[in-house]
Amino acid sequence: MNQEELQAFLSEKLPDCSIRVSSPDGYHFEAEVVGERFEGMNRVKRQQTVYAVVSHLLADNTVHALSLKVRTPGEL
């Protein structure tokens, strides 16, 4: 899976969020996910919410590594 495919996948699964994915090497991905849905959630719960969407991709090694920054619009 490349960066564009991962961004499209996340955008489909989290349509109410703004998502930006980057990858310095094509194997390690960084995603910034911004959405109002994360209001009132602590940092761990926010990341768990996003990881739940991609857990199968990590488990089967479609995505090797994913680093997340999960924020609300007010935190930008």
Biopython code that builds the backbone (N, CA, C, O; Angstrom):
import numpy as np
from Bio.PDB.StructureBuilder import StructureBuilder

atoms = [
    (1, "MET", "N", (0.853, -1.169, 0.000)),
    (1, "MET", "CA", (0.000, 0.000, 0.000)),
    (1, "MET", "C", (0.899, 1.231, 0.000)),
    (1, "MET", "O", (1.860, 1.314, 0.764)),
    (2, "ASN", "N", (0.572, 2.180, -0.865)),
    (2, "ASN", "CA", (1.353, 3.409, -0.884)),
    (2, "ASN", "C", (0.629, 4.522, -0.126)),
    (2, "ASN", "O", (-0.480, 4.334, 0.372)),
    (3, "GLN", "N", (1.266, 5.656, -0.051)),
    (3, "GLN", "CA", (0.733, 6.756, 0.754)),
    (3, "GLN", "C", (-0.631, 7.238, 0.254)),
    (3, "GLN", "O", (-1.513, 7.539, 1.058)),
    (4, "GLU", "N", (-0.808, 7.311, -1.061)),
    (4, "GLU", "CA", (-2.091, 7.762, -1.609)),
    (4, "GLU", "C", (-3.205, 6.763, -1.307)),
    (4, "GLU", "O", (-4.329, 7.155, -0.994)),
    (5, "GLU", "N", (-2.892, 5.481, -1.402)),
    (5, "GLU", "CA", (-3.886, 4.444, -1.108)),
    (5, "GLU", "C", (-4.282, 4.461, 0.365)),
    (5, "GLU", "O", (-5.457, 4.308, 0.698)),
    (6, "LEU", "N", (-3.301, 4.648, 1.246)),
    (6, "LEU", "CA", (-3.611, 4.711, 2.673)),
    (6, "LEU", "C", (-4.448, 5.940, 2.986)),
    (6, "LEU", "O", (-5.384, 5.865, 3.782)),
    (7, "GLN", "N", (-4.127, 7.061, 2.373)),
    (7, "GLN", "CA", (-4.914, 8.273, 2.600)),
    (7, "GLN", "C", (-6.351, 8.077, 2.118)),
    (7, "GLN", "O", (-7.292, 8.470, 2.807)),
    (8, "ALA", "N", (-6.524, 7.480, 0.952)),
    (8, "ALA", "CA", (-7.869, 7.219, 0.427)),
    (8, "ALA", "C", (-8.632, 6.264, 1.342)),
    (8, "ALA", "O", (-9.818, 6.470, 1.602)),
    (9, "PHE", "N", (-7.961, 5.224, 1.831)),
    (9, "PHE", "CA", (-8.599, 4.264, 2.729)),
    (9, "PHE", "C", (-9.069, 4.953, 4.005)),
    (9, "PHE", "O", (-10.216, 4.785, 4.419)),
    (10, "LEU", "N", (-8.188, 5.724, 4.625)),
    (10, "LEU", "CA", (-8.556, 6.423, 5.863)),
    (10, "LEU", "C", (-9.675, 7.430, 5.620)),
    (10, "LEU", "O", (-10.572, 7.575, 6.450)),
    (11, "SER", "N", (-9.626, 8.123, 4.493)),
    (11, "SER", "CA", (-10.669, 9.104, 4.173)),
    (11, "SER", "C", (-12.022, 8.432, 3.988)),
    (11, "SER", "O", (-13.055, 8.992, 4.355)),
    (12, "GLU", "N", (-12.013, 7.232, 3.419)),
    (12, "GLU", "CA", (-13.259, 6.476, 3.242)),
    (12, "GLU", "C", (-13.814, 6.014, 4.588)),
    (12, "GLU", "O", (-15.022, 6.079, 4.820)),
    (13, "LYS", "N", (-12.941, 5.553, 5.466)),
    (13, "LYS", "CA", (-13.373, 5.017, 6.757)),
    (13, "LYS", "C", (-13.675, 6.103, 7.788)),
    (13, "LYS", "O", (-14.455, 5.881, 8.714)),
    (14, "LEU", "N", (-13.063, 7.271, 7.632)),
    (14, "LEU", "CA", (-13.267, 8.393, 8.560)),
    (14, "LEU", "C", (-13.666, 9.626, 7.747)),
    (14, "LEU", "O", (-12.924, 10.607, 7.705)),
    (15, "PRO", "N", (-14.840, 9.579, 7.099)),
    (15, "PRO", "CA", (-15.209, 10.640, 6.153)),
    (15, "PRO", "C", (-15.407, 12.016, 6.787)),
    (15, "PRO", "O", (-15.377, 13.028, 6.087)),
    (16, "ASP", "N", (-15.606, 12.059, 8.079)),
    (16, "ASP", "CA", (-15.812, 13.340, 8.750)),
    (16, "ASP", "C", (-14.500, 13.961, 9.225)),
    (16, "ASP", "O", (-14.511, 14.972, 9.927)),
    (17, "CYS", "N", (-13.386, 13.369, 8.851)),
    (17, "CYS", "CA", (-12.071, 13.852, 9.289)),
    (17, "CYS", "C", (-11.255, 14.355, 8.103)),
    (17, "CYS", "O", (-11.435, 13.924, 6.964)),
    (18, "SER", "N", (-10.369, 15.267, 8.409)),
    (18, "SER", "CA", (-9.366, 15.715, 7.451)),
    (18, "SER", "C", (-8.127, 14.861, 7.683)),
    (18, "SER", "O", (-7.664, 14.727, 8.816)),
    (19, "ILE", "N", (-7.592, 14.286, 6.615)),
    (19, "ILE", "CA", (-6.500, 13.329, 6.766)),
    (19, "ILE", "C", (-5.368, 13.681, 5.809)),
    (19, "ILE", "O", (-5.581, 13.970, 4.632)),
    (20, "ARG", "N", (-4.162, 13.646, 6.355)),
    (20, "ARG", "CA", (-2.964, 13.854, 5.541)),
    (20, "ARG", "C", (-1.974, 12.744, 5.879)),
    (20, "ARG", "O", (-1.614, 12.553, 7.040)),
    (21, "VAL", "N", (-1.541, 12.020, 4.861)),
    (21, "VAL", "CA", (-0.604, 10.914, 5.054)),
    (21, "VAL", "C", (0.695, 11.239, 4.323)),
    (21, "VAL", "O", (0.682, 11.733, 3.196)),
    (22, "SER", "N", (1.797, 10.958, 4.974)),
    (22, "SER", "CA", (3.107, 11.100, 4.338)),
    (22, "SER", "C", (3.923, 9.846, 4.629)),
    (22, "SER", "O", (3.641, 9.091, 5.559)),
    (23, "SER", "N", (4.939, 9.655, 3.804)),
    (23, "SER", "CA", (5.827, 8.507, 3.994)),
    (23, "SER", "C", (7.204, 8.867, 3.454)),
    (23, "SER", "O", (7.371, 9.061, 2.250)),
    (24, "PRO", "N", (8.181, 8.955, 4.335)),
    (24, "PRO", "CA", (9.517, 9.307, 3.869)),
    (24, "PRO", "C", (10.191, 8.201, 3.051)),
    (24, "PRO", "O", (11.094, 8.475, 2.261)),
    (25, "ASP", "N", (9.752, 6.954, 3.239)),
    (25, "ASP", "CA", (10.435, 5.843, 2.578)),
    (25, "ASP", "C", (9.508, 4.813, 1.922)),
    (25, "ASP", "O", (9.986, 3.820, 1.375)),
    (26, "GLY", "N", (8.202, 5.036, 1.970)),
    (26, "GLY", "CA", (7.266, 4.088, 1.374)),
    (26, "GLY", "C", (6.893, 2.917, 2.259)),
    (26, "GLY", "O", (6.060, 2.095, 1.878)),
    (27, "TYR", "N", (7.495, 2.829, 3.432)),
    (27, "TYR", "CA", (7.205, 1.740, 4.373)),
    (27, "TYR", "C", (6.683, 2.247, 5.711)),
    (27, "TYR", "O", (5.817, 1.630, 6.331)),
    (28, "HIS", "N", (7.217, 3.364, 6.139)),
    (28, "HIS", "CA", (6.825, 3.975, 7.408)),
    (28, "HIS", "C", (5.918, 5.162, 7.089)),
    (28, "HIS", "O", (6.319, 6.094, 6.392)),
    (29, "PHE", "N", (4.696, 5.114, 7.605)),
    (29, "PHE", "CA", (3.715, 6.143, 7.296)),
    (29, "PHE", "C", (3.452, 7.019, 8.513)),
    (29, "PHE", "O", (3.503, 6.568, 9.657)),
    (30, "GLU", "N", (3.172, 8.275, 8.230)),
    (30, "GLU", "CA", (2.757, 9.226, 9.252)),
    (30, "GLU", "C", (1.418, 9.787, 8.809)),
    (30, "GLU", "O", (1.268, 10.225, 7.668)),
    (31, "ALA", "N", (0.447, 9.774, 9.707)),
    (31, "ALA", "CA", (-0.872, 10.293, 9.369)),
    (31, "ALA", "C", (-1.285, 11.346, 10.384)),
    (31, "ALA", "O", (-1.151, 11.157, 11.593)),
    (32, "GLU", "N", (-1.788, 12.453, 9.868)),
    (32, "GLU", "CA", (-2.397, 13.470, 10.714)),
    (32, "GLU", "C", (-3.897, 13.390, 10.455)),
    (32, "GLU", "O", (-4.351, 13.561, 9.323)),
    (33, "VAL", "N", (-4.651, 13.131, 11.501)),
    (33, "VAL", "CA", (-6.094, 12.969, 11.401)),
    (33, "VAL", "C", (-6.736, 14.035, 12.275)),
    (33, "VAL", "O", (-6.479, 14.107, 13.476)),
    (34, "VAL", "N", (-7.576, 14.864, 11.656)),
    (34, "VAL", "CA", (-8.207, 15.966, 12.376)),
    (34, "VAL", "C", (-9.718, 15.828, 12.243)),
    (34, "VAL", "O", (-10.249, 15.730, 11.136)),
    (35, "GLY", "N", (-10.404, 15.821, 13.381)),
    (35, "GLY", "CA", (-11.851, 15.716, 13.334)),
    (35, "GLY", "C", (-12.509, 16.109, 14.641)),
    (35, "GLY", "O", (-11.944, 15.931, 15.720)),
    (36, "GLU", "N", (-13.695, 16.639, 14.525)),
    (36, "GLU", "CA", (-14.467, 17.008, 15.715)),
    (36, "GLU", "C", (-14.846, 15.782, 16.535)),
    (36, "GLU", "O", (-15.096, 15.897, 17.735)),
    (37, "ARG", "N", (-14.891, 14.607, 15.905)),
    (37, "ARG", "CA", (-15.259, 13.378, 16.615)),
    (37, "ARG", "C", (-14.328, 13.087, 17.784)),
    (37, "ARG", "O", (-14.681, 12.313, 18.673)),
    (38, "PHE", "N", (-13.140, 13.697, 17.799)),
    (38, "PHE", "CA", (-12.163, 13.427, 18.850)),
    (38, "PHE", "C", (-12.294, 14.358, 20.050)),
    (38, "PHE", "O", (-11.542, 14.234, 21.017)),
    (39, "GLU", "N", (-13.241, 15.286, 19.994)),
    (39, "GLU", "CA", (-13.494, 16.181, 21.135)),
    (39, "GLU", "C", (-13.819, 15.344, 22.364)),
    (39, "GLU", "O", (-14.615, 14.408, 22.289)),
    (40, "GLY", "N", (-13.211, 15.674, 23.479)),
    (40, "GLY", "CA", (-13.494, 14.987, 24.731)),
    (40, "GLY", "C", (-12.767, 13.667, 24.916)),
    (40, "GLY", "O", (-12.871, 13.051, 25.976)),
    (41, "MET", "N", (-12.031, 13.219, 23.903)),
    (41, "MET", "CA", (-11.258, 11.979, 24.017)),
    (41, "MET", "C", (-9.827, 12.315, 24.423)),
    (41, "MET", "O", (-9.271, 13.331, 24.004)),
    (42, "ASN", "N", (-9.243, 11.450, 25.241)),
    (42, "ASN", "CA", (-7.824, 11.642, 25.541)),
    (42, "ASN", "C", (-6.993, 11.123, 24.361)),
    (42, "ASN", "O", (-7.522, 10.515, 23.431)),
    (43, "ARG", "N", (-5.700, 11.373, 24.422)),
    (43, "ARG", "CA", (-4.803, 11.031, 23.319)),
    (43, "ARG", "C", (-4.834, 9.535, 22.994)),
    (43, "ARG", "O", (-4.856, 9.156, 21.822)),
    (44, "VAL", "N", (-4.837, 8.700, 24.007)),
    (44, "VAL", "CA", (-4.838, 7.253, 23.793)),
    (44, "VAL", "C", (-6.121, 6.810, 23.103)),
    (44, "VAL", "O", (-6.072, 6.026, 22.154)),
    (45, "LYS", "N", (-7.252, 7.293, 23.558)),
    (45, "LYS", "CA", (-8.538, 6.912, 22.962)),
    (45, "LYS", "C", (-8.620, 7.367, 21.502)),
    (45, "LYS", "O", (-9.154, 6.653, 20.654)),
    (46, "ARG", "N", (-8.093, 8.546, 21.217)),
    (46, "ARG", "CA", (-8.085, 9.039, 19.833)),
    (46, "ARG", "C", (-7.293, 8.093, 18.939)),
    (46, "ARG", "O", (-7.750, 7.707, 17.863)),
    (47, "GLN", "N", (-6.102, 7.728, 19.397)),
    (47, "GLN", "CA", (-5.274, 6.839, 18.589)),
    (47, "GLN", "C", (-5.900, 5.454, 18.459)),
    (47, "GLN", "O", (-5.823, 4.835, 17.397)),
    (48, "GLN", "N", (-6.514, 4.969, 19.521)),
    (48, "GLN", "CA", (-7.190, 3.671, 19.451)),
    (48, "GLN", "C", (-8.306, 3.696, 18.415)),
    (48, "GLN", "O", (-8.523, 2.712, 17.708)),
    (49, "THR", "N", (-9.011, 4.812, 18.324)),
    (49, "THR", "CA", (-10.096, 4.954, 17.357)),
    (49, "THR", "C", (-9.580, 4.805, 15.933)),
    (49, "THR", "O", (-10.189, 4.119, 15.113)),
    (50, "VAL", "N", (-8.461, 5.445, 15.645)),
    (50, "VAL", "CA", (-7.890, 5.365, 14.295)),
    (50, "VAL", "C", (-7.236, 4.006, 14.062)),
    (50, "VAL", "O", (-7.413, 3.413, 12.997)),
    (51, "TYR", "N", (-6.490, 3.509, 15.034)),
    (51, "TYR", "CA", (-5.851, 2.197, 14.864)),
    (51, "TYR", "C", (-6.880, 1.089, 14.651)),
    (51, "TYR", "O", (-6.587, 0.113, 13.959)),
    (52, "ALA", "N", (-8.059, 1.211, 15.219)),
    (52, "ALA", "CA", (-9.104, 0.205, 15.010)),
    (52, "ALA", "C", (-9.474, 0.098, 13.533)),
    (52, "ALA", "O", (-9.827, -0.979, 13.052)),
    (53, "VAL", "N", (-9.394, 1.204, 12.825)),
    (53, "VAL", "CA", (-9.724, 1.230, 11.398)),
    (53, "VAL", "C", (-8.647, 0.526, 10.570)),
    (53, "VAL", "O", (-8.953, -0.097, 9.553)),
    (54, "VAL", "N", (-7.398, 0.623, 10.998)),
    (54, "VAL", "CA", (-6.286, 0.088, 10.202)),
    (54, "VAL", "C", (-5.638, -1.159, 10.803)),
    (54, "VAL", "O", (-4.640, -1.646, 10.274)),
    (55, "SER", "N", (-6.180, -1.673, 11.880)),
    (55, "SER", "CA", (-5.529, -2.788, 12.583)),
    (55, "SER", "C", (-5.274, -3.987, 11.672)),
    (55, "SER", "O", (-4.228, -4.628, 11.775)),
    (56, "HIS", "N", (-6.208, -4.292, 10.790)),
    (56, "HIS", "CA", (-6.009, -5.435, 9.894)),
    (56, "HIS", "C", (-4.879, -5.180, 8.892)),
    (56, "HIS", "O", (-4.198, -6.118, 8.477)),
    (57, "LEU", "N", (-4.677, -3.927, 8.506)),
    (57, "LEU", "CA", (-3.589, -3.596, 7.583)),
    (57, "LEU", "C", (-2.229, -3.739, 8.258)),
    (57, "LEU", "O", (-1.248, -4.130, 7.627)),
    (58, "LEU", "N", (-2.186, -3.422, 9.535)),
    (58, "LEU", "CA", (-0.951, -3.597, 10.302)),
    (58, "LEU", "C", (-0.707, -5.079, 10.595)),
    (58, "LEU", "O", (0.431, -5.545, 10.543)),
    (59, "ALA", "N", (-1.765, -5.809, 10.900)),
    (59, "ALA", "CA", (-1.638, -7.229, 11.248)),
    (59, "ALA", "C", (-1.123, -8.063, 10.079)),
    (59, "ALA", "O", (-0.317, -8.974, 10.269)),
    (60, "ASP", "N", (-1.589, -7.751, 8.874)),
    (60, "ASP", "CA", (-1.136, -8.543, 7.719)),
    (60, "ASP", "C", (0.052, -7.902, 7.001)),
    (60, "ASP", "O", (0.451, -8.340, 5.922)),
    (61, "ASN", "N", (0.609, -6.858, 7.619)),
    (61, "ASN", "CA", (1.808, -6.172, 7.132)),
    (61, "ASN", "C", (1.600, -5.427, 5.816)),
    (61, "ASN", "O", (2.567, -5.105, 5.127)),
    (62, "THR", "N", (0.340, -5.151, 5.463)),
    (62, "THR", "CA", (0.074, -4.281, 4.321)),
    (62, "THR", "C", (0.656, -2.903, 4.603)),
    (62, "THR", "O", (1.215, -2.252, 3.720)),
    (63, "VAL", "N", (0.512, -2.474, 5.849)),
    (63, "VAL", "CA", (1.151, -1.251, 6.337)),
    (63, "VAL", "C", (2.158, -1.698, 7.389)),
    (63, "VAL", "O", (1.794, -2.321, 8.386)),
    (64, "HIS", "N", (3.417, -1.376, 7.159)),
    (64, "HIS", "CA", (4.473, -1.834, 8.067)),
    (64, "HIS", "C", (4.475, -1.054, 9.373)),
    (64, "HIS", "O", (4.552, -1.647, 10.449)),
    (65, "ALA", "N", (4.391, 0.269, 9.291)),
    (65, "ALA", "CA", (4.435, 1.111, 10.494)),
    (65, "ALA", "C", (3.612, 2.367, 10.259)),
    (65, "ALA", "O", (3.618, 2.935, 9.166)),
    (66, "LEU", "N", (2.908, 2.792, 11.292)),
    (66, "LEU", "CA", (2.060, 3.973, 11.186)),
    (66, "LEU", "C", (2.185, 4.804, 12.451)),
    (66, "LEU", "O", (1.934, 4.325, 13.558)),
    (67, "SER", "N", (2.575, 6.046, 12.268)),
    (67, "SER", "CA", (2.657, 7.010, 13.359)),
    (67, "SER", "C", (1.483, 7.969, 13.209)),
    (67, "SER", "O", (1.195, 8.439, 12.108)),
    (68, "LEU", "N", (0.807, 8.258, 14.316)),
    (68, "LEU", "CA", (-0.398, 9.083, 14.254)),
    (68, "LEU", "C", (-0.270, 10.379, 15.039)),
    (68, "LEU", "O", (0.338, 10.433, 16.108)),
    (69, "LYS", "N", (-0.861, 11.417, 14.471)),
    (69, "LYS", "CA", (-1.148, 12.655, 15.187)),
    (69, "LYS", "C", (-2.648, 12.851, 15.010)),
    (69, "LYS", "O", (-3.118, 13.097, 13.899)),
    (70, "VAL", "N", (-3.388, 12.746, 16.088)),
    (70, "VAL", "CA", (-4.847, 12.830, 16.028)),
    (70, "VAL", "C", (-5.272, 14.047, 16.834)),
    (70, "VAL", "O", (-4.982, 14.153, 18.026)),
    (71, "ARG", "N", (-5.964, 14.965, 16.166)),
    (71, "ARG", "CA", (-6.310, 16.239, 16.793)),
    (71, "ARG", "C", (-7.751, 16.630, 16.491)),
    (71, "ARG", "O", (-8.418, 16.053, 15.632)),
    (72, "THR", "N", (-8.198, 17.629, 17.229)),
    (72, "THR", "CA", (-9.469, 18.280, 16.921)),
    (72, "THR", "C", (-9.148, 19.549, 16.140)),
    (72, "THR", "O", (-8.015, 20.029, 16.188)),
    (73, "PRO", "N", (-10.124, 20.102, 15.420)),
    (73, "PRO", "CA", (-9.860, 21.335, 14.678)),
    (73, "PRO", "C", (-9.369, 22.479, 15.571)),
    (73, "PRO", "O", (-8.564, 23.303, 15.136)),
    (74, "GLY", "N", (-9.840, 22.530, 16.793)),
    (74, "GLY", "CA", (-9.426, 23.581, 17.709)),
    (74, "GLY", "C", (-7.988, 23.469, 18.175)),
    (74, "GLY", "O", (-7.443, 24.418, 18.738)),
    (75, "GLU", "N", (-7.371, 22.326, 17.948)),
    (75, "GLU", "CA", (-5.989, 22.109, 18.372)),
    (75, "GLU", "C", (-4.968, 22.438, 17.285)),
    (75, "GLU", "O", (-3.763, 22.303, 17.500)),
    (76, "LEU", "N", (-5.441, 22.862, 16.141)),
    (76, "LEU", "CA", (-4.516, 23.190, 15.045)),
    (76, "LEU", "C", (-3.908, 24.557, 15.226)),
    (76, "LEU", "O", (-3.109, 24.992, 14.397)),
]
sb = StructureBuilder()
sb.init_structure("model")
sb.init_model(0)
sb.init_chain("A")
sb.init_seg("    ")
for serial, (resi, resn, name, xyz) in enumerate(atoms, 1):
    if name == "N":
        sb.init_residue(resn, " ", resi, " ")
    sb.init_atom(name, np.array(xyz, "f"), 0.0, 1.0, " ", f" {name:<3s}", serial, name[0])
structure = sb.get_structure()
